[in-house]
Amino acid sequence: MADFDERLVSADADGPEEQVIEAALRPRRLDDFIGQERVREQLSLVLHSALRRGRTPDHVLLSGGPGLGKTTLAMIIAAELNAPLRISSGPAIERAGDLAAVLSTLAEGEVLFLDEIHRMARPAEEMLYMAMEDFRVDVVVGKGPGATAIPLDIAPFTLVGATTRAGMLPGPLRDRFGFVAHMDFYEPAELEVIVKRSARLLGVEISDDAAAEVAGRSRGTPRIANRLLRRVRDFAEVRADGVINLELARSALTLYEVDERGLDRLDRAVLSSLMRKFGGGPVGLSTLAVSVGEEPETVEVVAEPFLVRQGLLARTPRGRIATPAAWAHLGLTPPPSSPMAGALFEIDEDPE
């Protein structure tokens, strides 16, 4: 069974090495941040208005898929405010005391970045409500009937929360953020600019059409674009003179099994099995997963979101269905019995 965490087109960071490379490629200021134009402009107004008033800006919530720039924006917010940045994550804060320890050591104006904030423990989350609103926390000393709550003032700070599951955030927490932004997937033209910029920083020469090719296969995600660029660079250095042209970029991406729409081996296996073995569906998730030798969770969480977003697969009450675009992409002809009615594709449910 394949380890889906190692997929070249995974939007998650692979490990410490990739995180180091990402840090080197990240823009440092808001003006250098590519894409997310609406979010950039709104955030610029929030930050510069706060600077003019000499006050800490409203707390900021950034939502969206992995690899779209939430961490980068948090770092930029601190840089724009000329403030120190403290980084933590929801899963790392298991108890209210963990959060109190972080909050009590914040300097005035400091930016606290909490990644995956929706995964924070409930007691810590309730403590965060008061900290965000009143810059105060109640530290409980002792246990049982003799326990005493001691109020502790904390320095005014700006919380930047990031989440890939905005729907899992409790309403009271979401309401305490003064600025909420959703990060959209990037257009190919925006990713092309990112690829060219990253190539310059990496010291790689790449043609315009090759940069566009890499961008077009990056699934709307800068992290994937940068990862594909590095793999194409490796190919160019070993198989050619290190200069990336269109032909070389296509050869490299073919070798790494990333097709022209950004689908990899797992994506194509799911579609191929759905069409070749089940006539295009409908078929249940568990059955489809067994047919490609993967766990149902792998197919549902790793492959399906992109296939659905690309209009290649539909989830219906009766099961998964291949769309006309999927048949065309794999060059297959649907059987007469294939469910092609568009009305079936509107409901996102599954019996399994």
Disulfide bonds with the S-S distance in Angstrom:
none
